Amino acid sequence: QVQLVESGGGLVQAGGSLRLSCTSSRLISSKYTMGWFRQAPGKEREFVVAISWSGGRIYYADSVKGRFTISREDAKNTVYLQMNSLKPEDTAVYYCAAEEYGDPTRVGIIDYDYWGQGTQVTVSS
């Protein structure tokens, strides 16, 4: 069982930046593909970005490409999501997810077995 805990959410003005963190209770090095999803009020949870278990493959949703950056620090069992040039439409609860040897290009909720509780990101206009 992998437990994930997100942190770093908050309120920011449009154009600002936030960095989210996701810390795992278990070793994620070279085993777990890590992804970020988000869910805005009244909308379905959607894929944001994922990084492969090896760190060699990264896949971004078009809506965040060029603004968001995912990275992983396996020594700390932590994945980061650096979010720049934030827009009001980025407002959502952001969830971290993990899948053992997952394919980072698979963007469905069902493609991940482990989920965090989410952290709220609010971007004001």
N, CA and C of each residue as an Amber inpcrd file, in Angstrom:
protein
   375
   0.8370000  -1.1840000   0.0000000   0.0000000   0.0000000   0.0000000
   0.8840000   1.2510000   0.0000000   0.5420000   2.1700000  -0.8620000
   1.2730000   3.4330000  -0.9570000   0.3600000   4.5520000  -0.4900000
   0.8130000   5.3150000   0.4690000   0.0500000   6.4750000   0.9290000
   0.7320000   7.7390000   0.4150000  -0.0780000   8.6310000  -0.1290000
   0.4290000   9.8550000  -0.7270000  -0.1560000  11.0640000  -0.0120000
   0.6740000  12.0390000   0.2360000   0.2220000  13.2580000   0.9030000
   0.6910000  14.4670000   0.1040000  -0.2850000  15.2550000  -0.3470000
   0.0290000  16.4740000  -1.0970000   0.1200000  17.6690000  -0.1550000
   0.8940000  18.6420000  -0.5700000   0.9870000  19.9000000   0.1630000
   1.3950000  21.0000000  -0.8090000   1.2640000  22.2380000  -0.3500000
   1.7160000  23.3650000  -1.1500000   0.6280000  24.1550000  -1.8330000
  -0.6010000  23.7110000  -1.7100000  -1.6930000  24.4560000  -2.3300000
  -1.9390000  25.7800000  -1.6140000  -2.7670000  26.6080000  -2.2260000
  -3.0820000  27.8930000  -1.6150000  -3.7540000  28.8250000  -2.5870000
  -3.7920000  30.0750000  -2.1970000  -4.4130000  31.1290000  -3.0080000
  -3.3120000  31.9650000  -3.6410000  -3.4380000  32.1860000  -4.9360000
  -2.4420000  32.9640000  -5.6570000  -3.1360000  33.7900000  -6.7300000
  -2.5520000  34.9190000  -7.0590000  -3.1180000  35.7580000  -8.1200000
  -2.7410000  35.2020000  -9.4870000  -3.5460000  35.5210000 -10.4560000
  -3.2500000  35.1190000 -11.8240000  -1.8650000  35.6110000 -12.2260000
  -1.1290000  34.7300000 -12.8960000   0.2380000  35.0450000 -13.2730000
   1.2680000  34.6010000 -12.2580000   0.8090000  34.2130000 -11.0870000
   1.7130000  33.7870000 -10.0240000   2.1230000  32.3350000 -10.1490000
   2.8400000  31.8720000  -9.1270000   3.3850000  30.5200000  -9.1320000
   3.1110000  29.8260000  -7.7990000   3.0490000  28.5110000  -7.8740000
   2.9640000  27.6530000  -6.6930000   3.7560000  26.3910000  -6.9900000
   4.2650000  25.7820000  -5.9320000   4.8820000  24.4720000  -6.0750000
   4.1920000  23.4920000  -5.1390000   3.6420000  22.4580000  -5.7470000
   3.0090000  21.3940000  -4.9820000   4.0100000  20.2730000  -4.7440000
   3.8500000  19.6230000  -3.6070000   4.6700000  18.4620000  -3.2760000
   3.7740000  17.2640000  -3.0000000   4.2760000  16.1070000  -3.3150000
   3.5750000  14.8540000  -3.0220000   4.6060000  13.9070000  -2.4230000
   4.3980000  13.5480000  -1.1820000   5.3260000  12.6630000  -0.4900000
   4.6920000  11.3050000  -0.2780000   5.4560000  10.2840000  -0.5920000
   4.9710000   8.9150000  -0.4850000   5.4510000   8.2620000   0.8050000
   4.6220000   7.3510000   1.2850000   4.9860000   6.6210000   2.4940000
   5.9500000   5.4850000   2.2100000   6.0650000   5.1610000   0.9260000
   6.9470000   4.0630000   0.5400000   7.9440000   4.5240000  -0.5040000
   8.9740000   3.7580000  -0.6570000   9.9890000   4.0650000  -1.6450000
   9.3870000   4.0520000  -3.0390000   9.5760000   5.1290000  -3.7760000
   9.0170000   5.2100000  -5.1200000  10.0840000   5.0900000  -6.1900000
  11.3270000   5.0580000  -5.7840000  12.4260000   5.0810000  -6.7210000
  12.3600000   3.9030000  -7.6910000  12.4410000   4.2320000  -8.9840000
  12.5370000   3.2430000 -10.0490000  11.4250000   2.2060000 -10.0350000
  10.2810000   2.5750000  -9.5270000   9.1770000   1.6210000  -9.4850000
   7.8280000   2.2530000  -9.8090000   7.5830000   3.4550000  -9.3050000
   6.2630000   4.0370000  -9.4580000   6.2630000   5.2180000 -10.4210000
   5.3580000   5.1500000 -11.3940000   5.0350000   6.3240000 -12.1890000
   4.1540000   7.2260000 -11.3410000   4.4590000   8.5140000 -11.3480000
   3.7470000   9.4650000 -10.5150000   3.0070000  10.4700000 -11.3950000
   1.7670000  10.7260000 -11.0420000   0.9740000  11.6520000 -11.8360000
   0.2870000  12.7010000 -10.9760000  -0.0950000  13.7790000 -11.6330000
  -0.9170000  14.8160000 -11.0150000  -2.2130000  14.9360000 -11.8130000
  -3.2990000  15.0090000 -11.0880000  -4.6130000  15.2370000 -11.6660000
  -5.2240000  16.4400000 -10.9500000  -6.3030000  16.9670000 -11.5040000
  -7.0030000  18.0540000 -10.8200000  -8.4970000  17.9460000 -11.0750000
  -9.2470000  18.5010000 -10.1460000 -10.7010000  18.4750000 -10.2750000
 -11.2600000  19.8210000  -9.8500000 -11.8630000  20.5040000 -10.8130000
 -12.5110000  21.7780000 -10.5440000 -13.9530000  21.5270000 -10.1160000
 -14.5500000  22.4780000  -9.4110000 -15.9440000  22.2970000  -8.9530000
 -16.8820000  21.9850000 -10.1150000 -17.6520000  20.9480000  -9.9610000
 -18.6270000  20.5810000 -10.9690000 -18.0660000  19.8940000 -12.1980000
 -16.7670000  19.6060000 -12.1630000 -16.1330000  18.9700000 -13.3250000
 -15.5160000  17.6340000 -12.9240000 -15.2260000  16.8420000 -13.9340000
 -14.5750000  15.5620000 -13.6850000 -13.0890000  15.7660000 -13.4070000
 -12.5300000  14.8010000 -12.7180000 -11.0920000  14.8370000 -12.4690000
 -10.3560000  14.6440000 -13.7920000  -9.3410000  15.4750000 -14.0230000
  -8.6250000  15.4190000 -15.2870000  -7.1260000  15.2890000 -15.0700000
  -6.4960000  14.6820000 -16.0430000  -5.0510000  14.4840000 -16.0230000
  -4.3290000  15.8090000 -16.2230000  -3.2100000  15.9730000 -15.5150000
  -2.3770000  17.1660000 -15.6620000  -1.0070000  16.8010000 -16.2300000
  -0.3180000  15.8940000 -15.5440000   1.0330000  15.5350000 -15.9750000
   1.4470000  14.2510000 -15.2550000   2.3710000  13.5230000 -15.8680000
   2.9110000  12.3250000 -15.2290000   4.3820000  12.1650000 -15.5790000
   5.0980000  11.5360000 -14.6700000   6.5140000  11.2300000 -14.8800000
   6.7130000   9.7410000 -14.6420000   7.4260000   9.1080000 -15.5450000
   7.5740000   7.6580000 -15.4850000   8.3990000   7.2200000 -14.2840000
   8.3210000   5.9220000 -14.0050000   9.0330000   5.3680000 -12.8570000
  10.5380000   5.5460000 -12.9950000  11.0140000   5.6380000 -14.2150000
  12.4510000   5.8410000 -14.4320000  12.8250000   7.3150000 -14.4530000
  11.8070000   8.1660000 -14.5600000  12.0640000   9.6000000 -14.6930000
  12.3910000  10.0340000 -16.1000000  12.4510000   9.0670000 -17.0090000
  12.8830000   9.3840000 -18.3600000  11.7780000   9.8390000 -19.2930000
  10.5460000   9.6530000 -18.9040000   9.4190000  10.0460000 -19.7470000
   8.4720000  10.9230000 -18.9480000   8.0900000  12.0320000 -19.5730000
   7.1400000  12.9580000 -18.9570000   6.0710000  13.2760000 -19.9780000
   4.8490000  13.3470000 -19.5110000   3.7170000  13.6130000 -20.4100000
   2.8380000  14.6760000 -19.7770000   2.5900000  15.7570000 -20.5370000
   1.7990000  16.8800000 -20.0430000   0.4780000  16.9810000 -20.7890000
  -0.5490000  17.4020000 -20.0900000  -1.7810000  17.8040000 -20.7540000
  -1.5000000  19.1000000 -21.5170000  -2.1560000  19.2750000 -22.6400000
  -1.9250000  20.4630000 -23.4660000  -2.2140000  21.7530000 -22.7060000
  -3.1620000  21.6900000 -21.8020000  -3.5810000  22.8940000 -21.0910000
  -2.5120000  23.4530000 -20.1490000  -1.5320000  22.6370000 -19.7860000
  -0.5040000  23.0970000 -18.8380000   0.8960000  23.0790000 -19.4430000
   1.0080000  22.5890000 -20.6460000   2.3220000  22.4780000 -21.2790000
   2.9700000  23.8520000 -21.3870000   4.2280000  23.9320000 -20.9740000
   4.9530000  25.1900000 -21.0200000   4.7980000  26.0330000 -19.7660000
   3.8470000  25.6580000 -18.9080000   3.6330000  26.4200000 -17.6640000
   3.9280000  25.5840000 -16.4180000   3.6390000  24.3070000 -16.4860000
   3.8350000  23.4160000 -15.3480000   5.0370000  22.5060000 -15.6090000
   5.7260000  22.1590000 -14.5210000   6.8630000  21.2520000 -14.6150000
   6.8010000  20.2410000 -13.4920000   6.9060000  18.9710000 -13.8660000
   6.9350000  17.9130000 -12.8650000   8.3760000  17.4550000 -12.6750000
   8.6890000  17.0890000 -11.4410000  10.0150000  16.5330000 -11.1630000
   9.8770000  15.5730000  -9.9940000  10.8690000  14.7110000  -9.8410000
  10.8170000  13.7600000  -8.7420000  12.1630000  13.7170000  -8.0380000
  12.0990000  13.5740000  -6.7460000  13.2960000  13.4510000  -5.9160000
  13.1380000  12.1520000  -5.1400000  13.5850000  11.0790000  -5.7490000
  13.3370000   9.7560000  -5.1930000  13.9660000   9.5660000  -3.8210000
  15.0700000  10.2270000  -3.5690000  15.7140000  10.0910000  -2.2640000
  14.7990000  10.5650000  -1.1390000  13.8640000  11.4410000  -1.4860000
  12.9040000  11.9490000  -0.4960000  11.5080000  11.3970000  -0.7230000
  11.3910000  10.4430000  -1.6580000  10.0750000   9.8720000  -1.9900000
   9.0620000  10.9740000  -2.3000000   9.4980000  11.9690000  -3.0290000
   8.6770000  13.1450000  -3.2660000   8.6510000  13.5070000  -4.7430000
   7.4790000  13.9280000  -5.1770000   7.2810000  14.4490000  -6.5220000
   6.7900000  15.8790000  -6.3930000   7.2570000  16.7380000  -7.2990000
   6.8920000  18.1440000  -7.2450000   6.1350000  18.5460000  -8.5090000
   5.2840000  19.5350000  -8.3470000   4.6300000  20.1360000  -9.5030000
   4.8320000  21.6410000  -9.3860000   5.7130000  22.1670000 -10.2070000
   5.9470000  23.6080000 -10.2640000   4.9570000  24.2130000 -11.2440000
   4.1560000  25.1260000 -10.7580000   3.1170000  25.7310000 -11.5740000
   3.4010000  27.2240000 -11.7300000   3.6460000  27.6360000 -12.9440000
   3.9270000  29.0430000 -13.2450000   2.8390000  29.6160000 -14.1410000
   2.7940000  30.9250000 -14.2270000   1.8190000  31.6190000 -15.0860000
   0.4120000  31.0890000 -14.8390000   0.0570000  30.9950000 -13.5920000
  -1.2350000  30.4040000 -13.2440000  -2.3890000  31.2570000 -13.7470000
  -3.4600000  30.5650000 -14.1040000  -4.6710000  31.1920000 -14.6310000
  -5.8450000  30.8330000 -13.7340000  -6.8770000  31.6410000 -13.7380000
  -8.0600000  31.2970000 -12.9280000  -8.6150000  29.9090000 -13.2550000
  -8.4980000  29.5010000 -14.4900000  -9.0070000  28.1780000 -14.8710000
  -8.1540000  27.0290000 -14.3370000  -7.0360000  27.3440000 -13.7090000
  -6.2490000  26.3110000 -13.0510000  -6.7780000  26.0090000 -11.6480000
  -7.7420000  26.7790000 -11.2060000  -8.3270000  26.5660000  -9.8890000
  -8.9540000  25.1810000  -9.8030000  -8.5390000  24.4140000  -8.8120000
  -9.0050000  23.0350000  -8.6670000  -8.3750000  22.4260000  -7.4270000
  -8.8720000  21.2560000  -7.0690000  -8.1720000  20.4160000  -6.1030000
  -7.1970000  19.5610000  -6.9030000  -5.9480000  19.5770000  -6.4940000
  -4.9050000  18.8410000  -7.1960000  -4.5820000  17.5670000  -6.4220000
  -4.5730000  16.4530000  -7.1610000  -4.3420000  15.1440000  -6.5800000
  -3.0730000  14.5220000  -7.1460000  -2.3380000  13.8810000  -6.2710000
  -1.1790000  13.1000000  -6.6510000  -1.6060000  11.6410000  -6.7770000
  -1.0270000  10.9400000  -7.7260000  -1.3650000   9.5360000  -7.9260000
  -0.1190000   8.7310000  -8.2710000  -0.1870000   7.4440000  -7.9790000
   0.9530000   6.5740000  -8.2460000   0.4940000   5.2570000  -8.8500000
   1.3090000   4.7360000  -9.7350000   1.0180000   3.4610000 -10.3750000
   2.3320000   2.7210000 -10.5800000   2.3770000   1.4840000 -10.1430000
   3.5960000   0.7020000 -10.2660000   3.9030000   0.4190000 -11.7290000
   5.0590000   0.8690000 -12.1520000   5.5150000   0.6970000 -13.5410000
   4.4650000   1.1640000 -14.5530000   3.7790000   2.2500000 -14.2140000
   2.7300000   2.7460000 -15.0960000   3.2650000   3.4390000 -16.3330000
   2.4140000   3.5460000 -17.3120000   2.7190000   4.2580000 -18.5510000
   2.2950000   5.7040000 -18.3510000   3.2050000   6.6740000 -18.3850000
   2.8420000   8.0660000 -18.1070000   1.9160000   8.6860000 -19.1390000
   1.7550000   8.0330000 -20.2850000   0.8460000   8.5730000 -21.3000000
  -0.5940000   8.0990000 -21.1110000  -0.8080000   7.2330000 -20.1620000
  -2.1640000   6.7960000 -19.8500000  -2.7690000   7.7990000 -18.8770000
  -3.8550000   8.4560000 -19.3060000  -4.3470000   9.6450000 -18.5770000
  -5.6340000   9.4020000 -17.8130000  -6.0650000   8.1890000 -17.7330000
  -7.3150000   7.8980000 -17.0480000  -7.1450000   7.7100000 -15.5490000
  -8.1920000   8.0240000 -14.8230000  -8.1820000   7.8160000 -13.3750000
  -7.9510000   6.3440000 -13.0570000  -8.5060000   5.4750000 -13.8620000
  -8.3990000   4.0440000 -13.6030000  -6.9860000   3.5230000 -13.8270000
  -6.1350000   4.3330000 -14.4060000  -4.7630000   3.9010000 -14.6780000
  -3.8490000   4.0410000 -13.4670000  -4.3810000   4.5670000 -12.3740000
  -3.5880000   4.7490000 -11.1620000  -4.2710000   4.0500000  -9.9900000
  -3.4980000   3.3860000  -9.1900000  -4.0420000   2.6440000  -8.0520000
  -4.0370000   3.4350000  -6.7550000  -3.1160000   4.3730000  -6.6160000
  -2.9450000   5.0610000  -5.3420000  -3.1450000   6.5620000  -5.5200000
  -3.8440000   7.1540000  -4.5460000  -4.2140000   8.5690000  -4.6290000
  -3.9880000   9.2630000  -3.2990000  -3.6280000  10.5400000  -3.3800000
  -3.5850000  11.3800000  -2.1940000  -4.9460000  11.9870000  -1.9270000
  -5.0040000  12.7830000  -0.8810000  -6.2810000  13.3680000  -0.4710000
  -6.5700000  14.6820000  -1.1880000  -5.5740000  15.2280000  -1.8470000
  -5.7690000  16.4520000  -2.6170000  -5.3740000  17.7110000  -1.8620000
  -4.9980000  18.7230000  -2.6350000  -4.6870000  20.0310000  -2.0670000
  -5.3220000  21.1050000  -2.9540000  -5.9290000  22.0930000  -2.3280000
  -6.6810000  23.1100000  -3.0620000  -5.7450000  24.1730000  -3.6190000
  -5.9390000  24.4720000  -4.8930000  -5.2540000  25.5950000  -5.5430000
  -6.3140000  26.5490000  -6.0540000  -6.2260000  27.7950000  -5.6410000
  -7.1800000  28.8030000  -6.0730000  -6.4140000  29.9650000  -6.6980000
  -6.7850000  30.2890000  -7.9360000  -6.1290000  31.3670000  -8.6620000
  -7.1440000  32.4770000  -8.8610000  -6.8520000  33.6260000  -8.3070000
  -7.7720000  34.7540000  -8.4200000  -7.4120000  35.6190000  -9.6240000
  -8.4420000  36.2170000 -10.1980000  -8.2130000  37.0400000 -11.3980000
  -7.9260000  38.4780000 -11.0250000
